[in-house]
Structures are given as structure tokens and as C-alpha cells.
Amino acid sequence: MKKIIIKVGTGVLTRESDGQLDGASLVKLVTAIADISDQGYQVVLVSSGAVGAGISGLGLKEYPADVPTRQACAAVGQTRLMHAYENLFRNFGVSVAQLLLTADDFNDAERSSRVRDTLAKLSEMGNIIPIINENDSVAVEEISVGDNDMLSSRVATLLDADMLVLMSTIDGLISPETNEVVREIEDIEAVLNYARADRGKFSIGGMATKLQAVKRTVDAGIETVIMNGTRPDRLAAVVAGDGVCSRFKTQ
């Protein structure tokens, strides 16, 4: 059974205008994930969106600059996010499980072993999608993983996954020369300078952080792709080795 780690960003899950969860996008995403799970893929979802969802819950107009407000947003938004996932996956006979992690869960051998064992047990039980996020309501710089691109990379390597799928709001890595999606990349070092600085006002990372996460995962021998999360109908083709995406090959 192939083990697929899927990371979905805030820009895919929330509306750019106000940061609130986008119900239509969530329905399409859950449908696509339930479909590949039904095909026999073992799926772990690393989901952003908690802080973004909490922004609207607290009546804010933009991403907060201070740590306490971000953590308050995460505390409010995480419950909204998981409630939405639970209700939608239930329509497909799938349950969800929540894991909130910090860097210590990866840096400490005993704790990382427990995370691995928990995820393995959930997979054995079947019809359960583990949903992972950083524990943003308590994480500060010294125990922060960084962002969910890096979090998903660390999850993928911890679980020795077959593939990491990074869902963004674009079709893949765009070549600055052709302005088109680079479909296959053999050498990650050759494209690190392709990153653009743009990102949504409610999100943290951008293409630069994605490429750093890609490099870490590919170096660990795990094929990684960047695809458009607003087109989750492409997911089945992508995990099967086709589809519109940027595919980073292992050496």
C-alpha cells in the first residue's frame, strides 16, 4: 500500500478576501482525498488553515504580527477546521484523527517513535485520515517546525512515505524563462532560484519554503510534487504518476 503525505496550504482552504474557510474548496479537497483513500492509498493529511480560520473568528482583517494573537487565532481556528473535516469525511464513511505537533516531537527520538507508532496504528484500523498540524497555539520559535511545508517534509521522512504532495494555489513550479510549469525536475539545486516571493495575506510560506521542503524530502529518497490544490480533481492522476504538477525526482 502506497503511503501518501498531502500538505494543503492556507491559500487553498481559505478565501483570500477575509481568511474564512472556503466551504466549496473543502468539499472538493475531501472528495479527492477520500477517492484515493478508497483506491487503497494510505493518506496522511498535513493541513494548514487554523490560524487563517481563527482570524475571521476573532474579527481580524489581516494576519496578526504578534505571537499571542496568532496563537489565539490558532486555538479558535483549529476547532473550526477539524469540525469541517470531520463532517465532510463522514459523508464518505471516513473518520479523522488529529495530531498537533512541535519540533520536539521530531527532535526527540522517543517522542518521534510515539508519533510514528500512533500513525501506524491509525493506518491499521482503516478508514481513518490522520490530520496533522503544528501546535500553533503553544509553539514558539524554539519549538516551532517552521511552517507546514517543512512539517509535511518531516512527517514524510518520519513515516518513510512513498510520495509527498504539496498543494498550493498554482499548478506547480513556474520557470522564470518560459513562465510555464516545469513538469519534471531531476536536480532540485538547479531550480532553487525559481522561487517567487508572493504569498497570500493569510498564509505564511511561499515557493521558497516549498523548495526547501522539497529538497529535504527528495534528499531522503521520497518523490515530491507541487500541484494546484484548487484543482484537487487532479490528485488521483498526480499520485498515479501523471497529472498537471511539478514532479521532483529522487536521485
Secondary structure, 3 states (H helix, E strand, C coil): CCEEEEEECHHHHECCCCCCECHHHHHHHHHHHHHHHHCCCEEEEEECCHHHHHHHHCCCCCCCCCHHHHHHHHHHHHHHHHHHHHHHHHCCCCEEEEEEECCHHHHCHHHHHHHHHHHHHHHHHCCEEEEEEECCCCCCHHHCCCCHHHHHHHHHHHCCCCEEEEEECCCCCECCCCCCECCEECCHHHHHHHCCCCCCCCCCCCHHHHHHHHHHHHHCCCEEEEEECCCHHHHHHHHCCCCCCEEECCC
